[in-house]
Amino acid sequence: MSAAVRLGVGALAVAGLGSALVGVTGADPLSALAGLVEGAVGERYTLSETVVSAIPMALVALGMVPALRSGVFTIGSEGQLAIGALAATAAIQALPAGAPPPSLIAAGAVAGLLGGVAWAAAPALLRAYGRVNEILSTLLLNYVAGFLLLWSLRTWLATAEIVPIPQSAALPDAALVPKLIEGTRLHWGLAAVPVLALGIAWWLRSPAGLRYRLIATHPPLAARLGLAGPRAVLATMLLAGATAGLAGWLQVAGVAGTLYPGVAGGLGFTGILVALLGALRPAGILAAAFFLAALRTGADGLQAGTGIPSAIAIVIQGLVLLVAALAAATPSLRSAAGARGRPGEGTAR
């Protein structure tokens, strides 16, 4: 069965199960679908909220493409996003409040990016030179990142105000990413998505992209073309960390204006599945990110418009993610998975 057929069968299964869930509540499935669409894209503000949710998913997913195509299955984006947000907040808070806006924004962006890179460096080195399973190491580091973030928000980065949950002091206005549309939370960080998508699209068609794809299935040939396994592991994992860290900065400086424990909010994990659902193609990833983001924001419209619990939309989202995970067995990804372990097996450098 081809990947397209599996996706089609999965979509029908999701539609059937979703309709059944809505039917259990006594509501009309078509009315529920209308409420979901209305809540996601029915108004300018809800549409902007959908795009705001899609931005970090798309950034994480696009950054994952080289790693997944190279047979490197890192799942550390959740922790890297959290550390990126933590580093960006710390860098901004370290600067004088009266610093020029460009310097505050640049400091946050660079610190976020470097924070994600730093959190990806250890598992990348362990994978490249120690053959330590990157799935296990990045998964464990996600938990470490969460605890480090929580500890920081309760100690050295905690706000002086009395608040119900740990959080940092609000970022100065000059450090916030400017809004793209006034009256919404849509910010100029959106511009990073098409830029990165075009960069990935160019890379996929370049000789370098071909060599990185070869290393997943034909590592000796990739080595003869000048690409060593350890170098491929390091480059792809650090890139994934950089984009996740950048997404973390945007969540703080573009959306919330402060750092809080749930800043990652599952966006890192969802981003990985967005990459799979988008078939590791930029256009597919953008569409998948918007679709999953629409399910998130549409859940509120579903409850407000029809009275159906928004949790049903979350269940549907989970089913979609399950289909995405099953669709990961596409020919290209399957061949990459079959070659797991090859990139770091010490081919010529």
KEKE-3310 file (N, C-alpha, C; in steps of 0.2 Angstrom, whole numbers, plus 5000, padded with zeros to 4 digits):
npx = (5004:5003:5010:5002:4989:4988:4988:4975:4966:4968:4964:4950:4947:4949:4939:4928:4929:4929:4916:4908:4912:4907:4893:4890:4888:4876:4876:4875:4886:4890:4887:4896:4908:4907:4907:4920:4927:4923:4928:4942:4945:4936:4935:4944:4952:4952:4958:4971:4975:4976:4987:4997:4998:5003:5016:5027:5026:5029:5042:5049:5047:5052:5065:5068:5069:5081:5088:5079:5079:5091:5092:5092:5085:5080:5072:5071:5066:5056:5062:5073:5066:5061:5073:5078:5069:5071:5085:5084:5075:5083:5094:5089:5084:5096:5101:5101:5086:5083:5089:5092:5079:5082:5094:5089:5080:5088:5097:5088:5084:5096:5101:5091:5092:5105:5103:5095:5104:5114:5108:5106:5118:5125:5118:5120:5134:5136:5129:5136:5149:5149:5140:5128:5111:5101:5087:5084:5093:5089:5076:5077:5083:5074:5065:5075:5077:5064:5063:5074:5070:5059:5065:5073:5063:5058:5068:5082:5077:5064:5049:5047:5035:5019:5013:5001:5007:5024:5034:5043:5049:5039:5044:5053:5044:5051:5058:5050:5043:5038:5020:5011:4999:4989:4979:4979:4988:4997:5013:5029:5037:5032:5038:5049:5046:5042:5055:5063:5057:5059:5073:5075:5069:5077:5089:5085:5086:5099:5116:5121:5110:5107:5118:5116:5104:5108:5116:5108:5105:5115:5128:5142:5144:5140:5151:5161:5158:5161:5155:5155:5149:5148:5149:5137:5127:5130:5128:5114:5107:5111:5105:5092:5090:5093:5082:5072:5075:5074:5061:5057:5061:5052:5040:5041:5045:5036:5023:5019:5026:5032:5041:5036:5032:5025:5029:5034:5024:5020:5023:5035:5035:5024:5028:5037:5029:5022:5031:5032:5019:5019:5026:5040:5042:5043:5032:5021:5024:5020:5007:5002:5006:4997:4985:4985:4986:4974:4965:4968:4965:4952:4945:4940:4931:4922:4917:4911:4902:4894:4892:4898:4910:4926:4936:4934:4939:4952:4954:4952:4963:4973:4970:4973:4987:4991:4988:4998:5009:5009:5009:5022:5029:5033:5041:5053:5056:5056:5067:5076:5075:5078:5091:5096:5109:5119:5124:5133:5143:5156:5162:5172:5180)
npy = (4994:5011:5026:5037:5031:5025:5037:5042:5032:5033:5046:5044:5036:5044:5054:5046:5041:5053:5058:5049:5051:5064:5061:5054:5064:5068:5078:5086:5080:5088:5101:5102:5101:5113:5122:5120:5124:5138:5142:5141:5148:5158:5171:5187:5188:5175:5168:5173:5169:5155:5155:5160:5150:5140:5145:5141:5127:5125:5130:5121:5109:5111:5113:5100:5093:5090:5082:5071:5066:5062:5051:5052:5052:5063:5068:5079:5092:5098:5100:5108:5119:5125:5128:5137:5147:5150:5154:5166:5174:5176:5183:5194:5200:5202:5213:5232:5240:5251:5249:5250:5245:5237:5230:5223:5214:5208:5202:5193:5184:5179:5173:5164:5155:5150:5144:5133:5127:5124:5115:5104:5100:5091:5078:5077:5076:5064:5055:5056:5053:5044:5034:5034:5031:5043:5045:5041:5049:5062:5062:5061:5072:5082:5081:5085:5098:5103:5103:5111:5123:5126:5126:5138:5148:5148:5153:5161:5168:5172:5182:5197:5199:5194:5179:5167:5156:5150:5162:5173:5190:5202:5205:5219:5231:5235:5224:5215:5206:5215:5218:5210:5212:5224:5223:5209:5194:5191:5191:5198:5187:5178:5180:5172:5159:5157:5161:5151:5140:5141:5141:5127:5121:5124:5118:5105:5102:5104:5099:5096:5092:5081:5073:5072:5065:5053:5048:5042:5030:5025:5026:5023:5028:5041:5045:5044:5055:5065:5067:5065:5053:5057:5071:5074:5070:5079:5092:5091:5089:5100:5110:5107:5110:5123:5129:5126:5132:5145:5146:5145:5157:5166:5162:5168:5181:5185:5181:5178:5187:5185:5173:5156:5141:5132:5135:5128:5118:5106:5109:5106:5092:5091:5097:5088:5078:5086:5088:5074:5072:5081:5075:5078:5088:5105:5113:5104:5103:5116:5116:5106:5111:5122:5115:5107:5117:5124:5115:5116:5129:5129:5121:5129:5137:5126:5122:5134:5137:5126:5119:5107:5098:5104:5096:5085:5090:5090:5076:5072:5078:5071:5059:5062:5065:5052:5045:5052:5048:5034:5035:5038:5028:5030:5027:5034:5038:5026:5019:5027:5025:5011:5012:5017:5022:5021:5034:5039:5030:5031:5034:5040:5055)
npz = (5000:4995:5002:4999:4998:5011:5019:5014:5018:5031:5034:5031:5041:5052:5050:5051:5064:5071:5067:5074:5087:5089:5086:5097:5107:5103:5094:5077:5065:5054:5058:5068:5061:5054:5065:5069:5059:5058:5070:5068:5056:5054:5057:5057:5068:5073:5063:5062:5075:5072:5063:5071:5079:5070:5067:5076:5074:5061:5060:5068:5061:5048:5051:5055:5044:5036:5045:5047:5034:5033:5040:5054:5068:5078:5093:5100:5100:5108:5121:5116:5111:5123:5130:5121:5122:5136:5136:5127:5134:5146:5140:5135:5147:5153:5147:5147:5151:5144:5132:5114:5103:5092:5096:5107:5102:5093:5101:5108:5098:5093:5105:5108:5097:5098:5111:5108:5099:5108:5116:5108:5105:5114:5113:5099:5098:5105:5098:5085:5088:5098:5096:5103:5105:5097:5099:5112:5120:5116:5120:5134:5137:5135:5146:5156:5151:5154:5168:5171:5166:5174:5186:5184:5183:5196:5203:5199:5188:5191:5192:5202:5206:5214:5208:5201:5195:5191:5183:5172:5173:5164:5147:5141:5131:5120:5117:5111:5097:5083:5080:5066:5062:5068:5084:5084:5088:5079:5073:5066:5066:5058:5045:5045:5042:5028:5023:5028:5023:5009:5009:5013:5003:4992:4997:4996:4983:4980:4977:4989:4997:4990:4994:5008:5008:5002:5012:5021:5015:5007:5013:5011:4997:4999:5007:4998:4991:4998:5011:5027:5040:5054:5052:5045:5055:5065:5059:5054:5066:5074:5066:5067:5081:5081:5074:5082:5094:5089:5087:5100:5105:5098:5103:5116:5114:5104:5106:5120:5128:5140:5150:5153:5162:5153:5140:5129:5127:5120:5107:5101:5100:5092:5080:5075:5070:5061:5052:5047:5043:5033:5023:5023:5015:5010:5006:5009:5023:5027:5024:5032:5045:5046:5046:5057:5067:5065:5069:5083:5086:5082:5090:5101:5095:5091:5103:5108:5097:5095:5107:5109:5117:5118:5119:5111:5099:5102:5103:5090:5084:5090:5084:5071:5072:5075:5063:5055:5061:5057:5044:5042:5038:5024:5008:5007:5020:5026:5021:5026:5039:5039:5037:5049:5060:5052:5048:5058:5058:5056:5043:5030:5033)
capx = (5000:5007:5009:4996:4983:4988:4985:4968:4963:4969:4959:4943:4946:4949:4933:4923:4929:4927:4909:4905:4912:4902:4887:4889:4886:4870:4876:4876:4893:4891:4887:4902:4913:4906:4909:4927:4930:4922:4933:4948:4947:4929:4935:4951:4956:4953:4963:4977:4977:4978:4993:5001:5000:5006:5022:5032:5026:5032:5049:5052:5046:5056:5072:5069:5069:5088:5089:5075:5081:5098:5091:5094:5078:5080:5065:5073:5064:5052:5067:5077:5062:5061:5079:5079:5065:5075:5091:5082:5073:5089:5098:5085:5084:5103:5102:5098:5079:5083:5093:5089:5075:5085:5098:5085:5077:5094:5100:5084:5084:5103:5101:5086:5095:5111:5101:5093:5110:5118:5104:5106:5125:5127:5116:5123:5141:5136:5127:5141:5156:5149:5135:5123:5105:5099:5080:5084:5096:5085:5070:5078:5085:5067:5063:5080:5075:5058:5065:5079:5066:5055:5069:5075:5057:5057:5074:5085:5073:5057:5047:5046:5027:5016:5009:4999:5012:5031:5035:5048:5046:5037:5049:5051:5041:5056:5061:5044:5043:5032:5014:5010:4992:4986:4973:4980:4994:5001:5019:5033:5041:5029:5042:5055:5043:5044:5062:5066:5054:5063:5080:5075:5067:5083:5094:5083:5087:5106:5120:5122:5104:5107:5123:5113:5099:5112:5120:5104:5104:5121:5134:5149:5144:5140:5158:5165:5156:5164:5151:5156:5143:5148:5147:5130:5124:5131:5125:5107:5104:5112:5100:5085:5091:5093:5076:5068:5077:5071:5053:5056:5061:5046:5034:5041:5045:5031:5017:5017:5029:5035:5043:5032:5034:5022:5031:5035:5017:5020:5024:5041:5033:5019:5032:5040:5024:5020:5036:5030:5013:5020:5031:5047:5042:5041:5025:5017:5024:5017:5000:5001:5006:4991:4979:4985:4985:4967:4962:4969:4961:4945:4942:4936:4925:4918:4913:4907:4897:4889:4891:4901:4916:4932:4941:4933:4944:4959:4955:4953:4970:4977:4970:4977:4994:4992:4989:5004:5015:5008:5011:5029:5032:5034:5047:5060:5058:5057:5073:5081:5075:5082:5099:5098:5115:5124:5127:5138:5147:5163:5164:5177:5178)
capy = (5000:5017:5031:5041:5027:5025:5043:5042:5027:5036:5052:5042:5033:5049:5057:5041:5041:5060:5059:5045:5055:5070:5058:5052:5069:5070:5084:5084:5080:5093:5107:5102:5103:5120:5126:5119:5129:5144:5144:5142:5153:5161:5178:5189:5186:5167:5166:5175:5164:5149:5156:5161:5143:5136:5147:5137:5120:5125:5131:5115:5104:5113:5112:5093:5089:5087:5076:5065:5063:5058:5045:5054:5054:5067:5071:5084:5099:5101:5103:5114:5125:5127:5131:5143:5152:5152:5158:5172:5178:5178:5188:5201:5203:5205:5220:5237:5241:5256:5247:5251:5239:5232:5226:5218:5209:5203:5198:5188:5180:5175:5169:5158:5151:5147:5140:5127:5123:5121:5109:5099:5098:5085:5072:5076:5073:5057:5051:5056:5049:5038:5030:5034:5032:5050:5045:5041:5055:5069:5062:5062:5079:5085:5081:5089:5105:5106:5104:5117:5129:5127:5129:5145:5152:5149:5156:5167:5172:5173:5189:5199:5200:5187:5176:5160:5151:5153:5165:5178:5197:5204:5208:5226:5232:5236:5217:5211:5206:5219:5214:5211:5215:5227:5220:5202:5192:5189:5195:5197:5181:5174:5180:5167:5153:5156:5161:5144:5135:5142:5138:5120:5118:5125:5113:5098:5101:5105:5093:5094:5089:5074:5069:5070:5059:5047:5045:5037:5024:5023:5029:5023:5033:5048:5047:5046:5062:5070:5069:5060:5052:5061:5078:5074:5070:5086:5097:5091:5089:5107:5114:5106:5113:5131:5132:5125:5138:5151:5145:5147:5165:5169:5161:5172:5188:5187:5179:5179:5193:5183:5166:5152:5134:5128:5138:5123:5116:5101:5111:5102:5085:5092:5099:5082:5075:5090:5086:5068:5073:5085:5071:5081:5093:5112:5114:5099:5105:5122:5114:5102:5115:5126:5111:5105:5123:5125:5110:5118:5135:5128:5118:5134:5138:5121:5122:5140:5137:5120:5116:5101:5099:5106:5090:5081:5092:5087:5069:5071:5080:5065:5054:5064:5064:5045:5044:5055:5043:5028:5037:5039:5023:5031:5024:5037:5038:5019:5018:5030:5021:5005:5013:5020:5020:5022:5041:5040:5024:5032:5034:5044:5062)
capz = (5000:4995:5007:4998:5000:5018:5021:5012:5022:5038:5034:5031:5048:5057:5048:5053:5071:5073:5067:5079:5093:5089:5087:5104:5111:5101:5089:5070:5063:5049:5062:5072:5057:5053:5071:5070:5053:5060:5076:5066:5051:5052:5058:5056:5074:5074:5057:5065:5080:5069:5060:5076:5082:5065:5066:5079:5072:5054:5060:5070:5056:5043:5054:5056:5037:5034:5050:5045:5027:5034:5045:5061:5071:5084:5095:5106:5098:5114:5125:5113:5111:5130:5131:5117:5126:5142:5134:5124:5140:5150:5137:5135:5154:5155:5144:5151:5149:5139:5126:5108:5101:5087:5100:5111:5097:5090:5107:5110:5092:5093:5111:5107:5092:5101:5116:5104:5096:5113:5119:5103:5104:5117:5109:5092:5098:5108:5092:5080:5090:5103:5094:5108:5102:5098:5101:5119:5123:5115:5124:5141:5138:5135:5153:5159:5149:5157:5175:5171:5165:5180:5192:5183:5184:5203:5206:5197:5183:5193:5193:5208:5207:5216:5203:5203:5192:5190:5177:5172:5173:5157:5143:5139:5125:5115:5115:5108:5090:5081:5077:5059:5061:5075:5086:5084:5091:5073:5073:5061:5066:5052:5040:5046:5040:5021:5021:5030:5018:5003:5010:5013:4996:4988:4999:4994:4976:4979:4978:4996:4999:4988:4998:5014:5007:5001:5018:5024:5012:5004:5017:5007:4992:5002:5010:4992:4988:5003:5017:5033:5044:5060:5050:5044:5061:5069:5055:5054:5073:5076:5063:5071:5087:5080:5072:5088:5098:5086:5089:5107:5106:5095:5108:5121:5112:5099:5108:5127:5132:5146:5150:5158:5162:5147:5134:5123:5126:5115:5100:5098:5097:5086:5075:5072:5067:5056:5046:5044:5039:5027:5019:5023:5009:5013:5005:5013:5030:5028:5024:5038:5051:5046:5047:5064:5071:5064:5074:5090:5088:5080:5096:5105:5091:5091:5109:5108:5092:5095:5114:5109:5121:5114:5120:5105:5093:5104:5102:5083:5083:5092:5079:5065:5073:5074:5056:5053:5063:5053:5037:5042:5034:5017:5006:5009:5027:5028:5019:5031:5046:5039:5038:5055:5063:5047:5047:5063:5059:5055:5036:5029:5034)
cpx = (5004:5006:5003:4989:4983:4985:4978:4964:4963:4964:4952:4942:4945:4942:4927:4923:4927:4919:4906:4906:4907:4895:4885:4886:4879:4870:4877:4883:4895:4891:4893:4908:4913:4908:4917:4930:4929:4927:4940:4950:4941:4930:4943:4955:4958:4958:4970:4980:4980:4985:4998:5003:5004:5014:5028:5032:5030:5039:5052:5052:5051:5064:5073:5070:5076:5090:5085:5077:5087:5098:5093:5087:5079:5073:5066:5070:5060:5057:5071:5073:5062:5067:5080:5075:5068:5081:5089:5079:5079:5093:5095:5085:5091:5104:5099:5091:5079:5087:5089:5085:5078:5090:5095:5083:5082:5096:5095:5084:5091:5103:5097:5089:5100:5109:5099:5099:5113:5115:5104:5113:5127:5124:5119:5130:5141:5134:5132:5147:5155:5143:5129:5116:5102:5091:5080:5087:5092:5079:5071:5080:5079:5065:5068:5078:5069:5059:5070:5075:5062:5059:5071:5069:5056:5063:5077:5082:5066:5056:5046:5039:5025:5011:5007:5004:5019:5031:5040:5045:5044:5043:5048:5048:5046:5059:5056:5045:5037:5026:5014:5004:4990:4980:4973:4986:4999:5007:5023:5037:5038:5034:5048:5052:5045:5051:5065:5064:5058:5070:5080:5073:5073:5088:5092:5085:5095:5110:5121:5116:5104:5112:5120:5108:5103:5115:5115:5103:5110:5127:5140:5149:5144:5147:5162:5164:5158:5160:5152:5150:5143:5146:5140:5126:5124:5127:5117:5104:5105:5107:5094:5085:5090:5086:5071:5069:5074:5064:5052:5056:5055:5040:5035:5041:5040:5024:5015:5020:5032:5036:5039:5033:5031:5024:5031:5028:5016:5021:5030:5039:5028:5023:5035:5035:5021:5025:5034:5024:5014:5025:5038:5048:5040:5034:5020:5018:5020:5009:4998:5001:5000:4985:4979:4984:4978:4963:4963:4965:4954:4942:4938:4930:4920:4913:4908:4901:4891:4888:4895:4908:4922:4937:4940:4938:4951:4960:4956:4960:4974:4976:4973:4984:4996:4993:4996:5010:5015:5011:5019:5033:5032:5040:5053:5061:5059:5064:5078:5081:5079:5089:5101:5105:5121:5128:5133:5143:5154:5166:5169:5175:5180)
cpy = (5006:5022:5035:5037:5026:5031:5044:5038:5030:5042:5050:5039:5038:5053:5052:5041:5048:5061:5055:5048:5060:5067:5056:5057:5072:5076:5081:5085:5086:5100:5107:5104:5111:5124:5126:5124:5136:5147:5145:5147:5158:5169:5180:5187:5179:5165:5168:5171:5157:5150:5157:5154:5139:5138:5142:5130:5120:5126:5125:5110:5105:5111:5104:5089:5086:5081:5070:5062:5060:5052:5046:5056:5057:5069:5076:5091:5102:5104:5109:5120:5129:5131:5137:5149:5155:5156:5165:5177:5181:5183:5194:5204:5205:5211:5225:5238:5246:5255:5248:5244:5234:5227:5221:5213:5205:5199:5192:5182:5175:5170:5163:5153:5147:5142:5133:5123:5120:5115:5103:5096:5092:5079:5071:5073:5066:5053:5050:5052:5044:5033:5029:5035:5039:5050:5045:5047:5061:5068:5063:5069:5084:5086:5086:5097:5108:5107:5110:5123:5131:5129:5136:5150:5153:5152:5162:5171:5173:5180:5190:5200:5193:5185:5169:5155:5154:5156:5170:5185:5198:5207:5215:5226:5232:5229:5213:5212:5210:5215:5215:5214:5218:5224:5212:5201:5190:5193:5194:5191:5176:5174:5175:5161:5152:5156:5154:5139:5135:5139:5130:5117:5119:5119:5106:5097:5102:5099:5091:5090:5082:5070:5067:5065:5053:5044:5041:5030:5021:5027:5029:5028:5040:5050:5048:5052:5067:5071:5063:5059:5056:5069:5079:5074:5077:5091:5097:5092:5097:5112:5113:5110:5121:5133:5131:5130:5144:5152:5147:5154:5168:5168:5166:5179:5190:5186:5181:5185:5191:5175:5162:5145:5130:5131:5134:5120:5111:5103:5108:5095:5086:5093:5093:5079:5079:5088:5079:5069:5077:5082:5074:5085:5100:5114:5110:5101:5111:5121:5110:5106:5119:5122:5109:5112:5125:5121:5113:5124:5134:5124:5123:5136:5133:5121:5128:5140:5132:5117:5110:5102:5099:5100:5085:5083:5090:5080:5068:5073:5074:5060:5056:5063:5056:5043:5046:5050:5037:5029:5038:5034:5024:5028:5027:5037:5031:5017:5021:5027:5014:5006:5017:5017:5021:5029:5042:5034:5025:5031:5039:5051:5067)
cpz = (5000:5001:5006:5000:5007:5021:5020:5017:5029:5039:5034:5038:5053:5056:5051:5061:5074:5073:5072:5086:5094:5090:5094:5108:5109:5096:5082:5068:5059:5053:5066:5067:5055:5059:5071:5065:5055:5066:5074:5061:5049:5053:5057:5062:5074:5069:5059:5070:5077:5066:5065:5079:5077:5065:5069:5076:5065:5055:5063:5065:5051:5045:5054:5049:5035:5039:5048:5038:5028:5038:5052:5064:5078:5086:5101:5105:5104:5119:5122:5112:5118:5131:5127:5120:5132:5140:5131:5130:5144:5147:5136:5142:5156:5152:5148:5147:5143:5133:5120:5106:5097:5091:5104:5107:5095:5095:5108:5104:5093:5099:5111:5102:5095:5107:5113:5102:5102:5116:5114:5103:5107:5114:5102:5093:5101:5102:5087:5082:5095:5102:5099:5104:5103:5100:5109:5122:5122:5119:5131:5142:5138:5142:5157:5158:5153:5165:5175:5170:5171:5186:5191:5185:5192:5207:5203:5191:5185:5194:5200:5211:5210:5211:5204:5200:5191:5183:5178:5172:5165:5154:5142:5132:5119:5113:5112:5101:5088:5079:5070:5058:5068:5077:5086:5087:5085:5073:5067:5061:5060:5046:5039:5042:5032:5019:5023:5025:5011:5003:5010:5006:4991:4990:4996:4987:4974:4979:4985:4999:4996:4992:5005:5014:5006:5007:5022:5021:5009:5007:5013:5001:4994:5004:5004:4989:4993:5009:5022:5037:5050:5058:5049:5050:5065:5065:5055:5061:5076:5073:5066:5077:5086:5078:5078:5093:5096:5088:5096:5109:5104:5100:5114:5119:5107:5101:5115:5130:5138:5146:5155:5157:5155:5141:5128:5122:5121:5108:5097:5096:5091:5080:5071:5068:5061:5050:5043:5040:5033:5022:5018:5017:5012:5012:5009:5021:5032:5029:5031:5045:5052:5048:5055:5069:5070:5069:5081:5091:5086:5086:5100:5101:5091:5097:5110:5103:5093:5102:5114:5113:5116:5114:5114:5099:5095:5102:5094:5081:5084:5086:5072:5066:5073:5067:5053:5055:5059:5046:5037:5039:5026:5015:5008:5016:5030:5027:5024:5037:5045:5039:5044:5058:5058:5047:5052:5063:5056:5048:5036:5030:5029)
residu = (MET:SER:ALA:ALA:VAL:ARG:LEU:GLY:VAL:GLY:ALA:LEU:ALA:VAL:ALA:GLY:LEU:GLY:SER:ALA:LEU:VAL:GLY:VAL:THR:GLY:ALA:ASP:PRO:LEU:SER:ALA:LEU:ALA:GLY:LEU:VAL:GLU:GLY:ALA:VAL:GLY:GLU:ARG:TYR:THR:LEU:SER:GLU:THR:VAL:VAL:SER:ALA:ILE:PRO:MET:ALA:LEU:VAL:ALA:LEU:GLY:MET:VAL:PRO:ALA:LEU:ARG:SER:GLY:VAL:PHE:THR:ILE:GLY:SER:GLU:GLY:GLN:LEU:ALA:ILE:GLY:ALA:LEU:ALA:ALA:THR:ALA:ALA:ILE:GLN:ALA:LEU:PRO:ALA:GLY:ALA:PRO:PRO:PRO:SER:LEU:ILE:ALA:ALA:GLY:ALA:VAL:ALA:GLY:LEU:LEU:GLY:GLY:VAL:ALA:TRP:ALA:ALA:ALA:PRO:ALA:LEU:LEU:ARG:ALA:TYR:GLY:ARG:VAL:ASN:GLU:ILE:LEU:SER:THR:LEU:LEU:LEU:ASN:TYR:VAL:ALA:GLY:PHE:LEU:LEU:LEU:TRP:SER:LEU:ARG:THR:TRP:LEU:ALA:THR:ALA:GLU:ILE:VAL:PRO:ILE:PRO:GLN:SER:ALA:ALA:LEU:PRO:ASP:ALA:ALA:LEU:VAL:PRO:LYS:LEU:ILE:GLU:GLY:THR:ARG:LEU:HIS:TRP:GLY:LEU:ALA:ALA:VAL:PRO:VAL:LEU:ALA:LEU:GLY:ILE:ALA:TRP:TRP:LEU:ARG:SER:PRO:ALA:GLY:LEU:ARG:TYR:ARG:LEU:ILE:ALA:THR:HIS:PRO:PRO:LEU:ALA:ALA:ARG:LEU:GLY:LEU:ALA:GLY:PRO:ARG:ALA:VAL:LEU:ALA:THR:MET:LEU:LEU:ALA:GLY:ALA:THR:ALA:GLY:LEU:ALA:GLY:TRP:LEU:GLN:VAL:ALA:GLY:VAL:ALA:GLY:THR:LEU:TYR:PRO:GLY:VAL:ALA:GLY:GLY:LEU:GLY:PHE:THR:GLY:ILE:LEU:VAL:ALA:LEU:LEU:GLY:ALA:LEU:ARG:PRO:ALA:GLY:ILE:LEU:ALA:ALA:ALA:PHE:PHE:LEU:ALA:ALA:LEU:ARG:THR:GLY:ALA:ASP:GLY:LEU:GLN:ALA:GLY:THR:GLY:ILE:PRO:SER:ALA:ILE:ALA:ILE:VAL:ILE:GLN:GLY:LEU:VAL:LEU:LEU:VAL:ALA:ALA:LEU:ALA:ALA:ALA:THR:PRO:SER:LEU:ARG:SER:ALA:ALA:GLY:ALA:ARG:GLY:ARG:PRO:GLY:GLU:GLY:THR:ALA:ARG)
# end
